[in-house]
Every structure is written in structure tokens, then in C-alpha cells.
Amino acid sequence: MRAALRDTSLLLREFRLPLLAFSVLVGSGGVLYHWLARSAGEEGGESLAHAVYHVLSLVFLQSAVDRFPRVWFLQVFYFLMPLLGIGVLAQGLADFGVLFFNRRARGKEWQMAIAATLREHVVLVGLGHLGYRVARYLHQLEQDLVVIEIAPHGDTAKAIQDLGIPIIADDARRESVLEAAGVRRARALVLCMQDDTLNLQIAVKARSLNPRIKVVVRIFDDDFAQALEQQFAFKALSATSIAAPAFAAAAVGIDVTRPITIEGQTFSLVRLEILPSSSLAGKTIGEVEREYGVSVVLVRRNGALHFHPAGDYRVQAHDTLAVMAEQSALGALVAACTS
């Protein structure tokens, strides 16, 4: 509804010249008819308001007076005014009606109208493989989202639009495009393009429009990503830093989440399968946490889940543990689990 109201106001603004011309025609025609009718002693010249109403009626082939005028110049006025009024208004009304009742066919304008209704949303730039997955994940998290993609591909764009996410098909380097996506009102900007220079250029421009916006940028170079975080307070993620922990964990048969940093310390959530030969089997949760400096978040045993198990809960073979641990503690913990 908000998008429809916004779009209607934009349409009215676009067709303001035909509407203005029609208004001027009716107003000036009313003044002229008022003067002519009074001078000829014809009905309709009693007041200016009545004359204007009468002209408006004539445009739509109606009459506000009871009888046809007797003088020739008012008779000409009766035939000429509808032609002029319809000529001025018809084309504008036809175009307005088509666009009003077929909003989605206008593509970009409708997407911008939807984006204009959002507040505290996320603006995502780039709808490649990474951008597509980020968009779907943000949608699953029930986050309002606007996507900017200069050349959205058919299947990918359709899948995102089917989720109700607006896609603005334009170049995000243009300030007007960032404005249309609502960067000034957004709380976060996610840059998923494969060009580090373009990502940085858009990030800086968006920060100039909205100094408080959180910027998350994809960077391929690890050192460059670290420098961006230090100098611009961007959240810079390199592809190698994201993928490396997952590859290493898969090699030793465990699952590990991407590291997070809390108060300068880096943590990951790790899923561990307790083998019968593991040195962890038989130990209590308290012993595991004290010995390795970790926090056991969950234990799964025989299909049953035990969240935040007590310190005296004893680990058994074939248990699955979810453990929050610092990066430095992971090595010893994985070695104990797989030994």
C-alpha cells in the first residue's frame, strides 16, 4: 500500500504538465465564458464559479445550463471547448491510466517505489553467486532488503523478486541510484561484487550519504581487507579468510563456523563427533571446559538434544558436541576428539 501511494504520487508528478494545462484551460475558459454569457445575457454568466463549472461540464460533453445558447459565439464555444479539453487531457490520462494499472510492467520505477517505503533496511549491491545467497539468507532472517544490480540475470532476478525483494537495475556507483535504494535511511550496505575497487568506491560514496551506515564489503585480498577495517571501520571480508576455516575443518572431519571477534578475541562454534578412541570420552563437561578453555553449548545423544549441559554431565562415545572455542584452543580440542 505504501509503495502504491508513493508510486501514484510519482505518476502524478510525471503528468503534472497535462494536468496543469487542463486546469489552465478550464479556468481561462470559465473566465471567458462568464464574460461572453454576461455580455449576451445568456444563462451561465451569473457567477464566475458557475461559469467554470459549466466549462468543466462541457469538456466531458455535459451541460450545466438548461438550454442551448442563442448567440453564435457561445454556440461555437460549446463545440470548441470539448475538443480542446479532450485534446489536452486525453493523451495524458491514457498514459497515466496504463501506467497506474500496470505498475509492475514499468519495472525499475515500481522497484524504486517499493524501496522508497523502507526504513532501517539493508542495501545489497551485486547479485552474483554470493549476492544471491546473501539476499536469500537475509530474507530468511526477515530483514527488509533492496538489491542493486546493473544487469540482473533472468532466473536469479526472478527468484529474488518472487521473494518480494525489490531489484533496482542500475549502476550503484551513481549517487542517484544509492539514493533511490534508500541508502540514507538504511542501516547496512552489503557489497558483493567481484571488483575490489568498485566495492570500495561504492562504500565510500554510501558512507558520505549516510555516515552511520554499517558497510560490509567483499574483498579478495586479506591485507587490504584488514586495512579497510582499520582505516574506514568497514567490515571487510575476504573470500580466502571465509573459506579457509571451512576447508581446514572439512579436512579433519569437523564443522566450524566463520570466526567472530568479541572484545578482541576470536571465537568459532565447532561441531565435534566423539569417537570411541577419543580422549574426551568419559570426561565430564566441566573437565572438558576447564582443560581446553572452551564452552560446551550443546550435546546430542541418541537423537536427543541437551542444551547447556551441566558440569557433571559425562561425555560418551558417539556423542555430538557443539563447542564455542577460541581459535588458539581449537587445535588441541580437535586433536583430542580425533585421536
Secondary structure as the mmCIF struct_conf table of DSSP 4:
data_model
#
loop_
_struct_conf.conf_type_id
_struct_conf.id
_struct_conf.beg_label_comp_id
_struct_conf.beg_label_asym_id
_struct_conf.beg_label_seq_id
_struct_conf.end_label_comp_id
_struct_conf.end_label_asym_id
_struct_conf.end_label_seq_id
HELX_RH_AL_P HELX_RH_AL_P1 ARG A 2 GLU A 14
TURN_TY1_P TURN_TY1_P1 PHE A 15 PHE A 15
HELX_RH_AL_P HELX_RH_AL_P2 ARG A 16 ALA A 40
TURN_TY1_P TURN_TY1_P2 GLY A 41 GLY A 41
TURN_TY1_P TURN_TY1_P3 GLU A 43 GLY A 44
BEND BEND1 GLU A 46 GLU A 46
HELX_RH_AL_P HELX_RH_AL_P3 LEU A 48 VAL A 59
TURN_TY1_P TURN_TY1_P4 PHE A 60 LEU A 61
BEND BEND2 ALA A 64 ARG A 67
BEND BEND3 ARG A 70 VAL A 71
HELX_RH_AL_P HELX_RH_AL_P4 TRP A 72 PHE A 101
TURN_TY1_P TURN_TY1_P5 ASN A 102 ASN A 102
HELX_RH_3T_P HELX_RH_3T_P1 ARG A 103 ARG A 106
TURN_TY1_P TURN_TY1_P6 GLY A 107 GLY A 107
HELX_RH_AL_P HELX_RH_AL_P5 LYS A 108 ALA A 115
TURN_TY1_P TURN_TY1_P7 ALA A 116 THR A 117
BEND BEND4 GLU A 120 GLU A 120
STRN STRN1 VAL A 122 VAL A 125
BEND BEND5 GLY A 128 GLY A 128
HELX_RH_AL_P HELX_RH_AL_P6 HIS A 129 GLN A 140
TURN_TY1_P TURN_TY1_P8 LEU A 141 GLU A 142
STRN STRN2 LEU A 145 ILE A 148
BEND BEND6 ILE A 150 ALA A 151
HELX_RH_AL_P HELX_RH_AL_P7 GLY A 154 ASP A 162
TURN_TY1_P TURN_TY1_P9 LEU A 163 GLY A 164
STRN STRN3 ILE A 167 ILE A 168
BEND BEND7 ASP A 170 ASP A 170
TURN_TY1_P TURN_TY1_P10 ALA A 172 ARG A 173
BEND BEND8 ARG A 174 ARG A 174
HELX_RH_AL_P HELX_RH_AL_P8 GLU A 175 ALA A 180
TURN_TY1_P TURN_TY1_P11 ALA A 181 ARG A 185
BEND BEND9 ARG A 187 ARG A 187
STRN STRN4 ALA A 188 LEU A 191
BEND BEND10 GLN A 194 GLN A 194
HELX_RH_AL_P HELX_RH_AL_P9 ASP A 196 LEU A 209
TURN_TY1_P TURN_TY1_P12 PRO A 211 ARG A 212
STRN STRN5 LYS A 214 ILE A 219
BEND BEND11 PHE A 220 PHE A 220
HELX_RH_AL_P HELX_RH_AL_P10 ASP A 222 PHE A 232
STRN STRN6 LYS A 235 SER A 238
HELX_RH_AL_P HELX_RH_AL_P11 ALA A 239 ALA A 251
TURN_TY1_P TURN_TY1_P13 VAL A 252 GLY A 253
STRN STRN7 ASP A 255 VAL A 256
HELX_LH_PP_P HELX_LH_PP_P1 THR A 257 PRO A 259
STRN STRN8 ILE A 260 ILE A 262
TURN_TY1_P TURN_TY1_P14 GLU A 263 GLY A 264
STRN STRN9 GLN A 265 GLU A 273
TURN_TY1_P TURN_TY1_P15 PRO A 276 SER A 277
TURN_TY1_P TURN_TY1_P16 SER A 279 GLY A 282
STRN STRN10 THR A 284 THR A 284
HELX_RH_AL_P HELX_RH_AL_P12 ILE A 285 TYR A 292
TURN_TY1_P TURN_TY1_P17 GLY A 293 GLY A 293
STRN STRN11 SER A 295 ARG A 301
TURN_TY1_P TURN_TY1_P18 ASN A 302 GLY A 303
STRN STRN12 ALA A 304 PHE A 307
BEND BEND12 HIS A 308 HIS A 308
TURN_TY1_P TURN_TY1_P19 GLY A 311 ASP A 312
HELX_LH_PP_P HELX_LH_PP_P2 TYR A 313 TYR A 313
STRN STRN13 ARG A 314 ARG A 314
HELX_LH_PP_P HELX_LH_PP_P3 VAL A 315 VAL A 315
TURN_TY1_P TURN_TY1_P20 ALA A 317 HIS A 318
STRN STRN14 THR A 320 GLU A 326
HELX_RH_AL_P HELX_RH_AL_P13 GLN A 327 THR A 338
#
